Amino acid sequence: MQALGAGATLSVFGGSAAAQQEDDPDEGGGAEEGDGAGDGNGGTGGETGTVHTVETLIRGPPTNPNRPADFFYQPTGLHVQPGDVIKWVFATPDHNVVPYHPAFGMRRRVPTGVSAFSSPLFGWRPESIPGDQIEPPAEMGAPGEAAGEGDDVQTPTPTPSDGAGEGDGGGNGAQGPVPDTWLQAFETPGVYDMLCSPHEGFGMAMRVVVGDVTETEFETSDPEALPEPRAGPVELARVTLTDPALQPSNIVSEGSVAWEDLQANQGGGAEGAEGGGNETSGNESEGYLS
């Protein structure tokens, strides 16, 4: 798989490089060997990094009563090596990837020296949606179709064999929507916390550990020790990022941490998550959902 597809644009953000991929997206998680990943210096040089896939998902019923559904990155915690690339697959729409960074009015939760970066707001590729379609794909088709393993995913997930997304306007309603993809290369070792701007309040945040550097100035397992919003994480993101499963040392040990592995999302954990969310953000969480 090409880490940067045909026609992709590459930008440099300090110790990282990013691009939108224009070729067929691959489904599912896991890691692959890339053959053209950005080198973090504005090039696509000979060094090849492993490409890790992260999906943006929406699933119901919610594991926390303070959100209408679970909005999350899968996996939610990921260990990569310097030079590796993460490919986000926007299997459900209306998501982005933004680091906690002073440039965005937030206290830094990425290594010092790393400049701000951000993906656009992504969903399904426009060319895979018929021009006369009125309702979003989630409102068409059978509920739970292609959800997999009994998960009630709110939007259908297409397969690469649909033949859409090759930059030629391919794809139609019968074949299904094709998710956008976005690539980010990570060069600087350390811990990176990132959020989805539309759904941070619902807990959609994730942590990436690059290399074996697990010590940070911001890692904490106590939501009350976080800076107040907006400098710190907002609402249920405070619960996600302080979950014991996302401690940097645990992410390095496990390699990846699924959303289901978070203590707050397991049996009996929702109550604790609800309490933690209310304690740290008080009426803000109520107001967000009202």
C-alpha positions as CSV (number, residue, x, y, z in Angstrom):
1,M,0.0,0.0,0.0
2,Q,1.3,3.4,-0.9
3,A,1.5,5.6,2.2
4,L,0.9,8.6,-0.1
5,G,-1.5,7.9,-2.9
6,A,-1.4,9.3,-6.4
7,G,-2.1,13.0,-6.3
8,A,-1.6,13.3,-2.5
9,T,-0.3,16.5,-1.1
10,L,2.3,16.6,1.5
11,S,2.7,19.2,4.2
12,V,5.3,19.5,6.9
13,F,4.5,20.2,10.5
14,G,7.7,20.4,12.6
15,G,8.6,16.8,13.2
16,S,5.7,15.3,11.3
17,A,4.3,15.2,7.8
18,A,0.7,14.8,6.7
19,A,-1.3,14.1,3.5
20,Q,-4.7,13.1,2.2
21,Q,-4.6,9.8,0.4
22,E,-6.3,9.8,-3.0
23,D,-6.2,6.1,-3.8
24,D,-8.4,3.2,-2.6
25,P,-8.7,3.1,1.2
26,D,-7.9,-0.1,3.0
27,E,-10.4,-1.4,5.5
28,G,-9.7,-2.6,9.0
29,G,-7.0,-2.1,11.6
30,G,-3.5,-3.4,11.8
31,A,-0.3,-2.2,10.3
32,E,1.3,-2.5,6.9
33,E,4.7,-1.7,5.5
34,G,4.5,1.5,3.5
35,D,6.5,2.2,0.4
36,G,6.4,6.0,0.2
37,A,5.7,7.5,3.6
38,G,6.6,11.1,4.2
39,D,10.0,11.5,5.9
40,G,8.9,14.5,8.1
41,N,11.2,16.8,6.1
42,G,8.8,17.5,3.2
43,G,9.9,14.6,1.1
44,T,8.8,11.1,0.4
45,G,12.3,9.6,0.5
46,G,13.5,6.0,0.4
47,E,12.9,5.2,4.1
48,T,9.7,3.2,4.5
49,G,7.7,3.3,7.7
50,T,4.9,1.0,8.9
51,V,1.5,2.3,8.1
52,H,-1.0,1.9,11.0
53,T,-4.8,2.2,10.3
54,V,-7.2,4.0,12.7
55,E,-10.9,4.2,12.0
56,T,-13.4,6.9,13.1
57,L,-16.5,5.1,14.3
58,I,-19.9,5.8,15.8
59,R,-21.6,3.0,17.8
60,G,-24.7,2.5,19.8
61,P,-26.0,2.0,22.4
62,P,-23.7,4.4,24.3
63,T,-21.4,3.1,27.1
64,N,-22.0,6.4,28.9
65,P,-25.5,7.9,29.4
66,N,-24.1,11.4,28.8
67,R,-23.7,10.8,25.1
68,P,-26.2,9.7,22.4
69,A,-23.8,7.1,21.0
70,D,-20.1,6.2,21.3
71,F,-17.9,8.4,19.1
72,F,-14.4,7.1,19.0
73,Y,-11.1,6.3,17.2
74,Q,-10.3,2.6,16.8
75,P,-7.8,1.9,18.2
76,T,-7.9,4.6,20.8
77,G,-4.3,4.1,21.9
78,L,-1.5,3.2,19.6
79,H,2.2,2.6,19.8
80,V,4.3,3.5,16.7
81,Q,7.9,4.0,15.9
82,P,9.5,7.2,14.7
83,G,8.9,7.5,11.0
84,D,5.8,5.4,11.1
85,V,2.6,6.7,9.5
86,I,-1.0,6.6,10.8
87,K,-3.8,6.4,8.2
88,W,-7.1,7.5,9.5
89,V,-10.1,6.0,7.6
90,F,-13.2,8.0,8.1
91,A,-15.6,5.0,8.1
92,T,-18.2,7.3,9.6
93,P,-18.5,11.0,8.7
94,D,-18.0,14.4,10.3
95,H,-14.7,13.8,12.1
96,N,-11.3,15.3,12.1
97,V,-7.9,14.8,13.8
98,V,-6.5,17.7,15.9
99,P,-3.7,17.7,18.5
100,Y,-3.9,19.5,21.8
101,H,-1.6,22.4,20.9
102,P,-1.2,26.0,21.9
103,A,-1.8,27.1,18.4
104,F,-5.4,25.9,18.8
105,G,-5.9,27.5,22.2
106,M,-5.1,24.4,24.2
107,R,-2.3,23.3,26.5
108,R,0.3,21.3,24.7
109,R,-0.2,17.6,24.8
110,V,2.3,16.7,22.1
111,P,6.1,16.8,22.4
112,T,7.8,20.2,22.4
113,G,9.1,21.1,19.1
114,V,6.2,19.6,17.2
115,S,4.2,22.2,15.3
116,A,0.4,22.2,15.1
117,F,-1.2,20.0,12.5
118,S,-4.8,19.2,11.7
119,S,-6.8,17.2,9.2
120,P,-9.8,18.8,7.5
121,L,-13.3,17.7,8.5
122,F,-13.8,14.4,6.6
123,G,-16.5,12.0,5.8
124,W,-17.3,10.1,2.7
125,R,-15.8,11.0,-0.6
126,P,-18.1,13.4,-2.5
127,E,-17.7,11.5,-5.8
128,S,-19.1,8.3,-4.1
129,I,-22.4,10.1,-3.2
130,P,-24.9,10.5,-6.1
131,G,-25.6,14.0,-7.0
132,D,-29.4,13.6,-6.5
133,Q,-29.1,11.9,-3.1
134,I,-31.0,13.7,-0.3
135,E,-30.6,11.6,2.8
136,P,-27.2,10.7,4.3
137,P,-26.2,7.0,3.7
138,A,-26.9,6.2,7.4
139,E,-30.6,6.8,6.7
140,M,-30.7,4.4,3.7
141,G,-30.0,0.7,3.8
142,A,-30.5,-1.8,6.6
143,P,-29.5,-0.8,10.2
144,G,-26.4,-2.5,11.4
145,E,-25.4,-3.6,7.9
146,A,-21.7,-4.3,7.8
147,A,-21.4,-3.6,11.5
148,G,-19.6,-6.7,12.3
149,E,-19.3,-8.7,15.5
150,G,-22.7,-7.5,16.7
151,D,-21.7,-3.9,16.9
152,D,-24.4,-1.5,16.0
153,V,-22.3,0.9,13.9
154,Q,-24.5,3.8,12.9
155,T,-23.2,4.1,9.3
156,P,-22.5,1.5,6.7
157,T,-18.8,0.6,6.0
158,P,-18.0,0.0,2.3
159,T,-15.5,-2.4,1.0
160,P,-12.5,-1.4,-1.2
161,S,-13.8,-3.8,-3.8
162,D,-16.6,-1.3,-4.5
163,G,-14.3,0.2,-7.0
164,A,-14.9,3.8,-6.0
165,G,-12.4,6.4,-4.8
166,E,-9.9,6.1,-7.5
167,G,-10.0,9.7,-8.4
168,D,-12.2,9.1,-11.5
169,G,-15.6,9.9,-9.9
170,G,-16.3,6.2,-9.4
171,G,-18.8,4.9,-7.0
172,N,-22.6,5.2,-6.7
173,G,-25.3,4.7,-4.2
174,A,-25.6,1.0,-4.9
175,Q,-22.0,0.5,-4.2
176,G,-22.0,2.5,-1.0
177,P,-20.2,5.5,0.2
178,V,-16.4,5.5,0.2
179,P,-14.6,6.9,3.3
180,D,-12.0,9.6,3.0
181,T,-8.5,8.8,4.4
182,W,-5.8,11.0,5.8
183,L,-2.2,10.3,6.6
184,Q,0.1,11.6,9.3
185,A,3.8,10.7,9.7
186,F,5.2,10.8,13.2
187,E,8.9,11.6,13.6
188,T,9.5,13.0,17.1
189,P,9.4,10.5,20.0
190,G,6.9,11.2,22.7
191,V,3.2,11.1,23.6
192,Y,0.6,12.7,21.4
193,D,-3.0,13.4,22.5
194,M,-5.5,14.2,19.7
195,L,-9.2,14.9,19.5
196,C,-12.1,15.1,17.1
197,S,-13.4,18.7,17.2
198,P,-17.1,17.9,16.7
199,H,-17.2,15.1,19.2
200,E,-14.6,15.8,21.8
201,G,-17.3,16.4,24.3
202,F,-18.6,12.9,23.8
203,G,-15.1,11.5,24.6
204,M,-13.7,11.2,21.1
205,A,-10.0,11.5,21.8
206,M,-7.0,9.2,21.3
207,R,-3.3,8.9,22.4
208,V,-0.3,7.9,20.2
209,V,3.0,7.0,21.8
210,V,5.9,7.4,19.4
211,G,9.0,5.3,20.3
212,D,9.6,4.4,23.9
213,V,9.3,7.8,25.5
214,T,6.4,7.6,28.0
215,E,7.2,10.4,30.4
216,T,5.3,13.6,29.8
217,E,4.4,16.7,31.7
218,F,0.7,16.2,31.0
219,E,-0.1,12.5,31.5
220,T,-2.4,11.9,34.5
221,S,-4.9,9.4,35.6
222,D,-6.9,12.0,37.6
223,P,-9.4,14.1,35.6
224,E,-9.4,16.7,38.3
225,A,-5.7,17.3,37.7
226,L,-6.2,18.3,34.1
227,P,-6.3,22.0,33.2
228,E,-9.8,23.5,33.0
229,P,-11.5,23.5,29.6
230,R,-10.6,25.0,27.0
231,A,-7.0,24.9,27.9
232,G,-7.5,21.2,28.9
233,P,-9.7,18.5,27.4
234,V,-13.4,19.1,27.3
235,E,-16.1,17.0,29.0
236,L,-15.9,13.3,28.3
237,A,-12.6,13.6,26.6
238,R,-11.2,14.1,30.1
239,V,-12.5,10.6,31.0
240,T,-11.0,9.0,27.9
241,L,-7.5,10.5,28.2
242,T,-7.2,9.7,31.9
243,D,-8.4,6.1,31.5
244,P,-5.8,3.6,33.0
245,A,-5.7,1.7,29.7
246,L,-4.3,4.8,28.0
247,Q,-1.4,5.3,30.3
248,P,1.6,5.6,27.9
249,S,3.5,2.7,29.5
250,N,0.4,0.5,28.9
251,I,0.1,1.5,25.3
252,V,3.7,0.7,24.7
253,S,3.3,-2.7,26.4
254,E,0.1,-3.6,24.5
255,G,0.9,-2.1,21.2
256,S,-2.6,-0.9,20.7
257,V,-5.6,-0.2,22.9
258,A,-9.1,-0.7,21.6
259,W,-12.0,1.5,22.6
260,E,-13.6,-1.5,24.3
261,D,-10.4,-1.9,26.5
262,L,-11.0,1.4,28.2
263,Q,-12.0,0.8,31.8
264,A,-14.8,3.5,31.5
265,N,-16.4,1.5,28.6
266,Q,-16.5,-1.9,30.4
267,G,-19.2,-3.3,32.7
268,G,-19.5,-1.1,35.7
269,G,-17.2,1.5,34.2
270,A,-19.9,3.7,32.7
271,E,-21.0,4.8,36.1
272,G,-17.5,5.8,37.1
273,A,-17.1,7.5,33.7
274,E,-20.3,9.4,34.2
275,G,-19.2,10.5,37.7
276,G,-15.8,11.5,36.4
277,G,-17.3,13.4,33.5
278,N,-19.7,15.3,35.8
279,E,-17.1,16.0,38.4
280,T,-14.7,17.5,36.0
281,S,-17.0,19.3,33.7
282,G,-20.1,19.7,35.8
283,N,-23.1,21.2,34.0
284,E,-21.0,21.6,30.8
285,S,-21.8,18.0,29.9
286,E,-25.5,18.5,30.5
287,G,-25.5,21.7,28.5
288,Y,-23.7,20.0,25.6
289,L,-26.4,17.3,25.3
290,S,-29.4,19.4,26.0
